[in-house]
Amino acid sequence: MSSSGYLRYVALGDSHTEGLGDGDDVRGLRGWADRLAEQVARHSPGLRYANLAVRGRKAGQVRAEQLTPALAMRPDLATVVAGVNDVLRPGCDLDEVAGHVEAMFAALTAQGATVATLMFPDVGRITPLARPIGHRVLALNARIREAAGRHGVVVAETAAHAAATDPRLWSADRLHAGPLGHARIAAAVAQALGLPDSDDTWTLPLPAEGAGTSVWRTVGAEVRWAGTFLGPWVGRRLRGRSSGDGRQAKRPALLPVAASTGDTSSAV
């Protein structure tokens, strides 16, 4: 399939693909997958797009809940991004997580779809309190990259550039990209796919900020973040709950896409 001739795009994943951090549950979520679909539609006016992603889902759940519906839609373009919710939990088996992701790669590519995925940045460089799990993220990246190579899956190397961990690309919870971050992820995947009008400007650093933040202000920010976001997250884990409990995919069926006229929100 020509990169400018996709007809059916299906996105599988968790909150990152659902679009958390880019909009809200009142106005609606956009996110990098929606942005990518809009870019594809500029050159494929007949594109239809479904987003099956649901927040809180681990890789095994993405496979169990989303793969069969995705295959039934017979996409010629699919994105699969999963595993972050697994590495955030103790006792994570990285081989098992990567195995679920690879199974999705295998099934979709066997059906003829072009499949793309992306690499996760080192969360320890975004959230100091997450440094103990940074090595897990990088190890999962390596496994997913190897699996992608075995199945001809396109990899957007979004973690390879310093800009990926610039706090200005992230939302207040530091777990999800903000609008600018989602725009850059979409641009990265578009370039990896070789879409028309794509380029590497998404890799460029943001303009330098002014004077550095004081140590006390940094500590205060960490304390506020822990109370606002980390505490509730831990509470849900202790209760065996997930942010995605009771939620359904925001776009479970293939629907037409309004082509973007050009998004400047990823500009530096």
N, C-alpha and C positions, 0 to 999 in steps of 0.2 A: 504494500500500500504506500502510495506517495505521501510524503510528510505534509503535503498540502491538500490531500484528498481523503482524510478520515471522515467516516460517516457516523460511527457510534463510539463514544468514549465513556468508559465506566471507571470510576475511582473507588478503590477499596482502602479501608484503613480505620484510623481512630480519630481522636479529636483534632489532630493536626490537619488531616484531610477534610474533616467536617468543616473546619474553618474557625475554630475557637481563637479568639484574639483579634479577629477581623470582622467587626460588627458585634451584635449581641443577639440574645434569644428573643428580644422584643422587635428590633428592626430587621433581624435576619442576619445570618452569617454568610460571608462571602468566602474568603480563604483562597489558598493558592490553586486548588484544583478548579474552582469556579473561574479564577482568573486565567488559568491555562486554557480551559474550555473556550473562553471568550477569544483568546488569541488564535486558537485553532479555527474557530468559526469565521474569523476574518478572511480566511482563505478557503474555508469549507462551509459555504452558506447553509448546506443541508445537514450540518452536524446536529446530532442529538446526544444528550449527555445525561448520565445518571451518577449520583454520588451516594454510595451505600455506606459510607463511613459513619461510625457512631462513637462518641467519646467514651473513654474508659475501657475500650475493648483491648484485650491482649491478642497476641498474634494468633493463638489457637482459636479464639472466638471469631476473629476476622475471617479466618479460613472456614470455620464451621457455619457461620451465619451469612457470609457475603459471597463466597466463591461460587456456590451453585446458582444463585440469582444472577451473578455477573456472567457466568458461562451461558446462561439461557438467553441473555441479551446479545450474544455473539459479537462482542466489541471488536473493532479493528484497532482500537487504542485503549490501553488500560494502564492505570497506575496502582502500584501496590506499595504502601508504606505502613509498616507495623513493627512493633517490638519495643518501643519506648516504655509503654506501660508495664512490660515484663521486667525490664532492667531496673525499674524503680522499686521493685519488690525484692526482699531478701530471698535467697535460695533460688534465684533465677537460673535455669538451665539454658545457656546460650545456644547449645547445639539443638535443643528441642525448639527453641524460638526460631532459629534460622531454618530449621526443617519445615516448620509451618509456612514460612515465607517462601521457601524454595518450592514447596508443593503448589503454591498459588502461581509462582512463575511458570512451573512446568505445565500446569493445566491450561493456563491462558495462552502461552506461546504455542502449545500443541494444537490449539484451535485456530492458530494463525494470527493472533493479535500481536501488535507491537506493544511491548510492556516496558514501562519505565519505573524506576525507583530512585530514591535519593539517600544520601548519607546524613547521619545525625551529628550535630556538633558536640563537642565536649561540654556537657552541661556544667562541669565543675568550673569552667571559665565564665559561665553566665551567673551561676549561683554558687558562691563559695561553700555553702553547706552541703552541696551535692558532690563535692570533690571525691568522696569515697567511692562513688559509682562511675566516675568518669572513665575508668579503664574498661568497665563493662560495655559502655557505649561504643568505645573504639573497637573492642573485640567483636561486638555484634556487627559493626560496620564491615569488618574484615570478612566475616562469614557471609554476610549478605552480598558483598562484592564478588566473592568467589562463586556463590550460587548464581548470581546474575551472569557471570561469565560462562557458566555451564549451559545456560538457556538463551543466550543472546539477548538478555535484558539490558536496556539502556540505563546507565547509571549517571545521575546528576551529582557531581562531587561537591555538594553544597557545604561540606565541612572542611574543605581544603583551603579556605580563604579566611583571613583574619576578620573580615567584615561579618562573618557568620555569628560571631560571639559579641558583636557590638550591642550593648544594652538597648540602644535606640531601635534596634530591629525586633525587640521582644516586648511582649505585653507585660503588664504589672505583675502577673503571676510567675514570670520567668520560665514557664513551662511551654508556653505557646508563643509563636511569632505574633507581632503586632501587624497592622496593615502594611507597613513598609517591608517587614520581614516576609510576609506572605507574597507580596509583589515580587520580591527578589527570588523566592523559591520558585514561583511560576516562571520567571525569566530563566532561571537555571535549568529547569526541566525542558523549557522550550528550546533552549540552545542545545541541550543534550540530544533532543529529538531532531535537531536540524530544521526547525520550523522557519519559514520565511520571516524576515524582519527580526530574527533573534540575534543576539550578540553577547559579548562577555561583560557588558557594563555592570551587571549584577555583582561582579566580583570586586568592584572598586570600593575602597574604604569611604566611609562618610567623612565629611569635613571635620577637621579637628575641633574639639570643644575648647572652652576656656580653661581657667585654672582648675587644678585637680580638687577633688572632694576631700575634706578633712577626714581623719581617721574616725573621729567621733560621729560624724555624720554618716559615714559608711556603716559603722556598728549600729547606729540607730535605724538605718534603712534595713539592715539584716534582721533586726529584732521585729520591726513592723511587718516585714515580709513573712517571717516565721509565724507571727500571730494571725495574720490575715489569710495566708494561703497554706503554709505547711501544716499548721495545727489542724485545720479542717480536713486536709487530705489524710493525715495520720488517723484522725478520728473515724473517717469512713473506712479505712483499712481495718481498724480494730473492730468495727461493727460488721465487717464483711460486706460493706456497701460499695457501690461504684457510682461515679457521677453520671454514668450512662444508664443506670437502672430505669427501666420503663420507657426508655427512649427508642425511637425508630429513626431510620435514615431520613435525612431532610429531603432527599430527591431520589426516591426508590425506583422510579421509572425513567426511561429514556424520553427526554423532552427537548424541544428545539432550544437553541442557544442564541441570544442576541449578540451579534459580533461586537467586540470592543472596537472603539475608534482610536485606541491608543491610550495606555495608562501611564501617566507621568508620576505615579506615586512611588515608583522604584527609582526615581532619579536621585542622583547624589547631590 
